[in-house]
Amino acid sequence: MKLNHVATSLITPVLILSTVGISFVETTSVLAGNNIFSNKEAIAQVKEITRSGSFVTTEQDHPTAGKATIIKEGEKHYLEFDKDFTTADGPDVQVILYRGNEVPVNLSEEDYMSLAPLQEFSGTQRYEIPDDVNLDDYQAVGIWCREFNVTFGYASL
């Protein structure tokens, strides 16, 4: 049976010699297709960080902080916010990809694309980036209030 799309964990005992004595430590390996990877290698194969940046506040009444990261898993790209992400509350707040490195307070329609409505005003979040989006066209992610055309903050990527 071929295991091209199946990952299997293997427990490998490792003998550690020290001046105190002998002990066994278990390490996990992952079997993917015909390859065996260590934990660290397996994670690198599954989740690749492509770009990241820290949020800065654009509009002082709407402080924004935390980190944004674009990752690749297989053939899909995702935008993730870390546990320290926080922004001000507001109506119709969107996560956008912006064509420049710095996102201004007010946006012009041709300079951004709306990725999704903001899920939460703080904490870890994840957004799938559509396959047809060319990430080379965008250098920043913004937190933007559509109703008032106000950018709360952004992270250069």
N, CA, C and O of each residue as an XYZ file, in Angstrom:
628
protein
N       0.841     -1.181      0.000
C       0.000      0.000      0.000
C       0.880      1.236      0.000
O       1.831      1.302      0.779
N       0.598      2.214     -0.843
C       1.374      3.427     -0.957
C       0.881      4.445      0.069
O      -0.327      4.574      0.265
N       1.788      5.173      0.729
C       1.424      6.105      1.787
C       1.671      7.556      1.395
O       2.115      8.345      2.230
N       1.398      7.926      0.155
C       1.684      9.275     -0.301
C       0.961     10.349      0.492
O       1.537     11.411      0.728
N      -0.277     10.117      0.913
C      -1.051     11.156      1.577
C      -1.331     10.822      3.030
O      -2.222     11.409      3.644
N      -0.581      9.888      3.580
C      -0.819      9.461      4.949
C       0.426      9.773      5.768
O       1.542      9.451      5.360
N       0.234     10.400      6.921
C       1.335     10.654      7.844
C       1.134      9.758      9.051
O       0.033      9.688      9.597
N       2.182      9.078      9.470
C       2.116      8.155     10.580
C       3.196      8.512     11.584
O       4.331      8.786     11.193
N       2.873      8.514     12.862
C       3.873      8.773     13.903
C       4.574      7.478     14.281
O       3.948      6.425     14.401
N       5.870      7.576     14.462
C       6.664      6.449     14.919
C       7.366      6.878     16.193
O       7.961      7.955     16.235
N       7.311      6.066     17.221
C       8.013      6.367     18.459
C       9.365      5.669     18.399
O       9.433      4.454     18.215
N      10.433      6.433     18.551
C      11.778      5.902     18.457
C      12.481      6.082     19.799
O      12.649      7.211     20.262
N      12.892      4.983     20.427
C      13.636      5.158     21.681
C      15.055      5.626     21.369
O      15.690      5.141     20.433
N      15.539      6.570     22.162
C      16.882      7.092     21.996
C      17.624      6.864     23.304
O      17.128      7.208     24.377
N      18.800      6.287     23.211
C      19.609      6.000     24.397
C      20.459      7.220     24.696
O      21.228      7.677     23.851
N      20.314      7.752     25.920
C      21.088      8.904     26.340
C      22.076      8.431     27.411
O      21.667      7.874     28.430
N      23.364      8.652     27.184
C      24.381      8.304     28.167
C      24.820      9.577     28.865
O      25.086     10.585     28.210
N      24.896      9.544     30.146
C      25.351     10.711     30.892
C      26.202     10.243     32.051
O      26.306      9.042     32.305
N      26.804     11.171     32.750
C      27.644     10.813     33.889
C      26.795     10.296     35.048
O      27.313      9.617     35.935
N      25.509     10.605     35.051
C      24.613     10.165     36.117
C      24.140      8.745     35.869
O      23.985      7.976     36.818
N      23.913      8.390     34.650
C      23.392      7.067     34.359
C      22.911      6.975     32.930
O      23.248      7.806     32.087
N      22.129      5.966     32.673
C      21.591      5.714     31.344
C      20.087      5.907     31.412
O      19.433      5.420     32.334
N      19.530      6.630     30.418
C      18.074      6.793     30.377
C      17.605      6.717     28.930
O      18.371      6.916     27.987
N      16.322      6.422     28.793
C      15.722      6.367     27.479
C      14.805      7.573     27.298
O      14.050      7.920     28.206
N      14.868      8.212     26.131
C      14.007      9.338     25.789
C      13.295      8.966     24.501
O      13.924      8.471     23.565
N      11.997      9.195     24.442
C      11.257      8.900     23.215
C      11.183     10.143     22.345
O      10.898     11.238     22.829
N      11.441      9.962     21.065
C      11.249     11.042     20.111
C      10.228     10.564     19.100
O      10.112      9.367     18.837
N       9.504     11.486     18.546
C       8.493     11.125     17.565
C       9.004     11.452     16.177
O       9.573     12.519     15.947
N       8.799     10.532     15.261
C       9.104     10.763     13.863
C       7.806     10.648     13.090
O       6.864      9.986     13.527
N       7.764     11.295     11.942
C       6.568     11.260     11.113
C       6.929     10.624      9.783
O       7.910     11.006      9.145
N       6.128      9.653      9.373
C       6.303      8.993      8.095
C       5.326      9.628      7.116
O       4.114      9.556      7.317
N       5.840     10.246      6.061
C       4.997     10.867      5.041
C       5.482     10.369      3.691
O       6.615     10.642      3.295
N       4.640      9.649      2.995
C       5.064      9.030      1.746
C       6.169      8.045      2.050
O       6.013      7.179      2.912
N       7.285      8.166      1.352
C       8.422      7.275      1.597
C       9.485      7.936      2.467
O      10.591      7.410      2.590
N       9.162      9.106      3.086
C      10.137      9.846      3.865
C       9.794      9.802      5.348
O       8.623      9.787      5.730
N      10.828      9.781      6.173
C      10.653      9.871      7.620
C      11.277     11.190      8.066
O      12.435     11.477      7.765
N      10.476     12.001      8.803
C      10.928     13.298      9.274
C      10.921     13.317     10.799
O      10.096     12.659     11.432
N      11.849     14.077     11.383
C      11.792     14.309     12.823
C      10.634     15.264     13.091
O      10.056     15.812     12.152
N      10.285     15.471     14.370
C       9.208     16.407     14.711
C       9.415     17.762     14.050
O       8.513     18.288     13.398
N      10.611     18.325     14.224
C      10.896     19.663     13.708
C      10.783     19.692     12.187
O      10.210     20.627     11.628
N      11.322     18.683     11.514
C      11.245     18.618     10.053
C       9.803     18.450      9.590
O       9.401     19.048      8.591
N       9.032     17.653     10.297
C       7.634     17.418      9.925
C       6.829     18.696     10.029
O       6.017     18.993      9.152
N       7.047     19.462     11.104
C       6.337     20.725     11.263
C       6.737     21.686     10.152
O       5.885     22.388      9.607
N       8.024     21.727      9.808
C       8.476     22.602      8.732
C       7.846     22.201      7.406
O       7.545     23.065      6.582
N       7.640     20.894      7.184
C       7.018     20.429      5.956
C       5.553     20.841      5.893
O       5.024     21.098      4.812
N       4.901     20.904      7.039
C       3.475     21.162      7.088
C       3.178     22.653      7.105
O       2.267     23.097      6.405
N       3.914     23.441      7.881
C       3.611     24.850      8.098
C       4.854     25.691      7.837
O       5.820     25.635      8.598
N       4.824     26.466      6.765
C       5.951     27.309      6.389
C       5.566     28.770      6.543
O       4.603     29.227      5.928
N       6.308     29.503      7.359
C       6.065     30.938      7.518
C       6.683     31.641      6.321
O       7.875     31.490      6.053
N       5.866     32.417      5.596
C       6.385     33.102      4.420
C       6.687     34.572      4.689
O       7.665     35.105      4.165
N       5.856     35.237      5.505
C       6.081     36.650      5.846
C       5.396     36.962      7.172
O       4.403     36.331      7.533
N       5.937     37.942      7.893
C       5.274     38.366      9.128
C       5.667     39.795      9.460
O       6.666     40.314      8.962
N       4.862     40.422     10.314
C       5.127     41.780     10.753
C       4.283     42.111     11.969
O       3.303     41.429     12.270
N       4.678     43.169     12.664
C       3.962     43.606     13.854
C       3.013     44.745     13.515
O       3.337     45.622     12.714
N       1.842     44.723     14.132
C       0.853     45.771     13.912
C       1.305     47.089     14.539
O       1.909     47.113     15.612
N       1.001     48.169     13.850
C       1.170     49.526     14.365
C      -0.179     50.229     14.225
O      -0.968     49.910     13.335
N      -0.428     51.169     15.097
C      -1.682     51.910     15.071
C      -1.624     52.980     13.992
O      -0.634     53.704     13.887
N      -2.675     53.084     13.191
C      -2.772     54.121     12.167
C      -3.585     55.296     12.696
O      -3.159     56.447     12.605
N      -4.737     55.003     13.241
C      -5.652     56.025     13.744
C      -5.623     55.932     15.273
O      -6.048     54.929     15.847
N      -5.120     56.984     15.928
C      -4.797     56.941     17.364
C      -5.977     56.582     18.272
O      -5.757     56.075     19.372
N      -7.213     56.826     17.850
C      -8.372     56.463     18.670
C      -8.708     54.979     18.568
O      -9.623     54.505     19.242
N      -7.972     54.238     17.727
C      -8.233     52.808     17.511
C      -6.925     52.023     17.602
O      -6.457     51.497     16.592
N      -6.323     51.932     18.801
C      -5.031     51.250     18.928
C      -5.094     49.789     18.479
O      -6.061     49.072     18.734
N      -4.029     49.386     17.806
C      -3.924     48.027     17.271
C      -2.518     47.514     17.563
O      -1.540     48.236     17.368
N      -2.412     46.264     18.032
C      -1.112     45.673     18.370
C      -1.159     44.174     18.092
O      -2.225     43.609     17.848
N       0.004     43.543     18.131
C       0.119     42.106     17.892
C       0.939     41.830     16.652
O       1.589     42.723     16.108
N       0.901     40.588     16.210
C       1.707     40.163     15.068
C       0.832     39.451     14.041
O      -0.063     38.684     14.397
N       1.099     39.711     12.767
C       0.424     39.033     11.654
C       1.458     38.194     10.913
O       2.590     38.630     10.704
N       1.057     36.985     10.516
C       1.962     36.071      9.825
C       1.217     35.408      8.676
O       0.087     34.949      8.842
N       1.850     35.359      7.517
C       1.315     34.572      6.402
C       2.056     33.247      6.412
O       3.286     33.199      6.396
N       1.278     32.171      6.439
C       1.872     30.836      6.438
C       1.359     30.061      5.226
O       0.311     30.371      4.659
N       2.122     29.059      4.856
C       1.736     28.160      3.776
C       1.646     26.759      4.356
O       2.588     26.269      4.978
N       0.503     26.124      4.146
C       0.303     24.727      4.529
C      -0.106     23.985      3.267
O      -1.188     24.205      2.722
N       0.766     23.114      2.816
C       0.508     22.455      1.535
C       0.499     23.511      0.444
O       1.478     24.236      0.268
N      -0.596     23.598     -0.283
C      -0.728     24.586     -1.356
C      -1.551     25.802     -0.940
O      -1.731     26.715     -1.745
N      -2.054     25.840      0.289
C      -2.913     26.922      0.768
C      -2.112     27.927      1.590
O      -1.158     27.566      2.279
N      -2.518     29.202      1.506
C      -1.932     30.263      2.325
C      -2.971     30.753      3.326
O      -4.166     30.797      3.033
N      -2.494     31.119      4.510
C      -3.354     31.618      5.579
C      -2.713     32.839      6.220
O      -1.488     32.942      6.288
N      -3.533     33.750      6.682
C      -3.094     34.883      7.477
C      -3.471     34.580      8.915
O      -4.627     34.276      9.210
N      -2.483     34.663      9.823
C      -2.746     34.385     11.226
C      -2.361     35.584     12.073
O      -1.356     36.247     11.815
N      -3.181     35.859     13.097
C      -2.858     36.863     14.101
C      -2.475     36.118     15.376
O      -3.085     35.100     15.703
N      -1.483     36.608     16.090
C      -1.029     35.928     17.298
C      -1.927     36.216     18.496
O      -2.879     36.989     18.395
N      -1.623     35.599     19.615
C      -2.437     35.728     20.831
C      -2.424     37.151     21.372
O      -3.333     37.530     22.111
N      -1.421     37.946     21.026
C      -1.318     39.324     21.510
C      -2.062     40.327     20.628
O      -2.062     41.523     20.917
N      -2.692     39.851     19.561
C      -3.418     40.764     18.680
C      -4.568     41.428     19.434
O      -5.315     40.778     20.164
N      -4.684     42.721     19.238
C      -5.809     43.478     19.798
C      -6.038     44.716     18.935
O      -5.098     45.304     18.399
N      -7.299     45.095     18.816
C      -7.655     46.318     18.106
C      -8.922     46.875     18.729
O      -9.587     46.202     19.517
N      -9.249     48.099     18.377
C     -10.439     48.751     18.925
C     -11.707     48.141     18.325
O     -11.693     47.596     17.221
N     -12.776     48.244     19.066
C     -14.088     47.785     18.612
C     -14.627     48.786     17.592
O     -14.327     49.977     17.670
N     -15.406     48.313     16.656
C     -16.006     49.196     15.663
C     -16.966     48.424     14.783
O     -17.001     47.194     14.818
N     -17.753     49.155     13.985
C     -18.699     48.493     13.089
C     -18.034     48.061     11.780
O     -17.143     48.747     11.279
N     -18.460     46.939     11.235
C     -18.025     46.474      9.918
C     -16.506     46.515      9.743
O     -16.003     47.040      8.750
N     -15.788     45.960     10.706
C     -14.325     45.954     10.659
C     -13.868     44.785      9.789
O     -14.314     43.651      9.963
N     -12.978     45.081      8.859
C     -12.501     44.137      7.861
C     -10.997     43.899      8.000
O     -10.256     44.773      8.449
N     -10.565     42.707      7.610
C      -9.155     42.395      7.440
C      -8.872     42.581      5.965
O      -9.514     41.957      5.120
N      -7.909     43.443      5.652
C      -7.602     43.742      4.250
C      -6.145     43.424      3.938
O      -5.291     43.406      4.824
N      -5.885     43.176      2.675
C      -4.522     43.120      2.157
C      -4.315     44.404      1.380
O      -5.160     44.792      0.572
N      -3.175     45.074      1.627
C      -2.925     46.398      1.048
C      -1.712     46.362      0.126
O      -0.747     45.642      0.384
N      -1.767     47.143     -0.950
C      -0.727     47.124     -1.988
C       0.574     47.835     -1.595
O       1.578     47.667     -2.286
N       0.592     48.600     -0.543
C       1.805     49.293     -0.102
C       2.294     48.770      1.233
O       1.660     47.909      1.843
N       3.444     49.301      1.695
C       4.015     48.891      2.982
C       3.328     49.549      4.167
O       3.273     48.969      5.251
N       2.800     50.760      3.970
C       2.132     51.500      5.037
C       0.700     51.775      4.606
O       0.463     52.269      3.504
N      -0.246     51.458      5.466
C      -1.662     51.626      5.136
C      -2.133     52.959      5.705
O      -2.033     53.180      6.912
N      -2.654     53.865      4.845
C      -3.123     55.169      5.326
C      -4.436     55.049      6.095
O      -5.079     53.999      6.088
N      -4.824     56.135      6.756
C      -6.073     56.154      7.520
C      -7.262     55.885      6.601
O      -8.110     55.052      6.922
N      -7.337     56.580      5.462
C      -8.438     56.405      4.514
C      -7.939     55.685      3.274
O      -6.846     55.969      2.783
N      -8.747     54.739      2.758
C      -8.322     53.905      1.638
C      -9.018     54.266      0.343
O     -10.152     54.744      0.332
N      -8.307     54.025     -0.755
C      -8.886     54.083     -2.094
C      -9.137     52.648     -2.530
O      -8.321     51.764     -2.271
N     -10.255     52.419     -3.187
C     -10.695     51.068     -3.526
C      -9.674     50.251     -4.309
O      -9.601     49.034     -4.138
N      -8.894     50.892     -5.156
C      -7.951     50.160     -6.010
C      -6.690     49.714     -5.253
O      -5.886     48.958     -5.797
N      -6.510     50.169     -4.010
C      -5.282     49.884     -3.276
C      -5.359     48.690     -2.325
O      -4.350     48.338     -1.712
N      -6.512     48.064     -2.187
C      -6.646     46.985     -1.219
C      -7.649     45.941     -1.697
O      -8.394     46.155     -2.653
N      -7.644     44.813     -1.005
C      -8.698     43.815     -1.182
C      -9.142     43.385      0.212
O      -8.318     43.179      1.104
N     -10.438     43.255      0.383
C     -10.978     42.800      1.659
C     -10.855     41.286      1.721
O     -11.370     40.575      0.858
N     -10.174     40.801      2.742
C      -9.983     39.369      2.911
C     -11.180     38.735      3.610
O     -11.671     37.689      3.186
N     -11.652     39.379      4.696
C     -12.773     38.830      5.472
C     -13.148     39.826      6.564
O     -12.352     40.693      6.924
N     -14.361     39.695      7.085
C     -14.694     40.465      8.291
C     -13.805     40.011      9.443
O     -13.476     38.829      9.542
N     -13.414     40.936     10.310
C     -12.616     40.598     11.483
C     -13.404     39.642     12.363
O     -14.564     39.908     12.679
N     -12.792     38.533     12.765
C     -13.476     37.527     13.583
C     -13.659     37.993     15.022
O     -14.745     37.860     15.587
N     -12.606     38.537     15.612
C     -12.604     38.962     17.013
C     -11.725     40.201     17.133
O     -10.833     40.413     16.312
N     -11.971     41.018     18.150
C     -11.177     42.227     18.359
C      -9.895     41.960     19.144
O      -9.097     42.873     19.359
N      -9.695     40.716     19.573
C      -8.435     40.350     20.222
C      -8.227     38.843     20.129
O      -9.170     38.065     19.985
N      -6.961     38.467     20.217
C      -6.608     37.055     20.277
C      -6.264     36.429     18.944
O      -6.329     37.066     17.893
N      -5.896     35.163     19.020
C      -5.473     34.376     17.868
C      -6.607     34.220     16.866
O      -7.746     33.929     17.233
N      -6.274     34.421     15.587
C      -7.249     34.286     14.504
C      -6.548     33.769     13.265
O      -5.329     33.877     13.136
N      -7.331     33.205     12.353
C      -6.773     32.637     11.122
C      -7.743     32.889      9.978
O      -8.948     32.677     10.113
N      -7.206     33.344      8.846
C      -7.993     33.645      7.661
C      -7.374     32.948      6.452
O      -6.171     33.059      6.215
N      -8.190     32.235      5.697
C      -7.702     31.595      4.479
C      -7.579     32.647      3.384
O      -8.477     33.468      3.196
N      -6.466     32.615      2.668
C      -6.245     33.524      1.542
C      -6.635     32.778      0.278
O      -6.095     31.707      0.002
N      -7.570     33.331     -0.499
C      -8.019     32.637     -1.715
C      -6.852     32.314     -2.655
O      -5.880     33.064     -2.737
N      -6.966     31.198     -3.353
C      -5.911     30.740     -4.266
C      -5.603     31.743     -5.372
O      -4.474     31.800     -5.858
N      -6.599     32.537     -5.773
C      -6.391     33.463     -6.885
C      -5.744     34.788     -6.462
O      -5.551     35.665     -7.303
N      -5.411     34.948     -5.192
C      -4.754     36.161     -4.708
C      -3.247     36.007     -4.887
O      -2.650     35.059     -4.378
N      -2.636     36.942     -5.613
C      -1.190     36.961     -5.793
C      -0.594     37.751     -4.631
O      -0.684     38.979     -4.605
N       0.006     37.065     -3.684
C       0.529     37.720     -2.488
C       1.659     38.692     -2.791
O       1.939     39.575     -1.980
N       2.314     38.552     -3.934
C       3.358     39.500     -4.326
C       2.786     40.894     -4.572
O       3.530     41.875     -4.566
N       1.474     40.995     -4.788
C       0.824     42.284     -5.032
C       0.545     43.059     -3.746
O       0.185     44.235     -3.806
N       0.704     42.421     -2.579
C       0.328     43.031     -1.302
C       1.501     42.999     -0.332
O       2.150     41.967     -0.156
N       1.764     44.141      0.296
C       2.886     44.246      1.217
C       2.464     44.468      2.671
O       3.318     44.537      3.555
N       1.152     44.581      2.931
C       0.696     44.821      4.302
C      -0.689     44.235      4.507
O      -1.429     43.989      3.555
N      -1.021     44.017      5.772
C      -2.367     43.617      6.171
C      -2.896     44.751      7.046
O      -2.170     45.300      7.875
N      -4.176     45.095      6.850
C      -4.757     46.184      7.628
C      -6.029     45.764      8.339
O      -6.704     44.816      7.937
N      -6.340     46.488      9.401
C      -7.601     46.361     10.114
C      -8.351     47.650      9.801
O      -7.924     48.739     10.187
N      -9.474     47.516      9.094
C     -10.119     48.675      8.472
C     -11.628     48.661      8.728
O     -12.281     47.628      8.585
N     -12.165     49.803      9.103
C     -13.607     49.974      9.295
C     -14.204     50.453      7.977
O     -13.984     51.588      7.555
N     -14.968     49.559      7.332
C     -15.566     49.884      6.035
C     -16.578     51.035      6.161
O     -16.617     51.929      5.316
N     -17.383     51.002      7.211
C     -18.449     51.992      7.364
C     -17.926     53.429      7.369
O     -18.549     54.313      6.780
N     -16.793     53.670      8.024
C     -16.257     55.027      8.124
C     -14.966     55.233      7.330
O     -14.361     56.302      7.408
N     -14.533     54.214      6.560
C     -13.295     54.260      5.796
C     -12.130     54.733      6.687
O     -11.452     55.716      6.386
N     -11.925     53.994      7.798
C     -10.860     54.335      8.734
C     -10.036     53.081      9.011
O     -10.570     52.049      9.417
N      -8.732     53.186      8.786
C      -7.821     52.099      9.116
C      -7.416     52.227     10.571
O      -6.903     53.264     10.994
N      -7.648     51.165     11.340
C      -7.272     51.166     12.757
C      -5.773     50.927     12.911
O      -5.116     51.603     13.702
N      -5.233     49.976     12.163
C      -3.807     49.653     12.232
C      -3.426     48.719     11.111
O      -4.281     48.217     10.380
N      -2.126     48.489     10.982
C      -1.632     47.595      9.921
C      -0.318     46.961     10.336
O       0.349     47.409     11.268
N       0.033     45.906      9.615
C       1.338     45.253      9.777
C       1.965     45.115      8.393
O       1.356     44.536      7.493
N       3.163     45.635      8.218
C       3.894     45.422      6.976
C       4.379     43.986      6.950
O       4.859     43.467      7.958
N       4.253     43.346      5.803
C       4.623     41.936      5.688
C       5.825     41.756      4.774
O       6.276     40.631      4.561
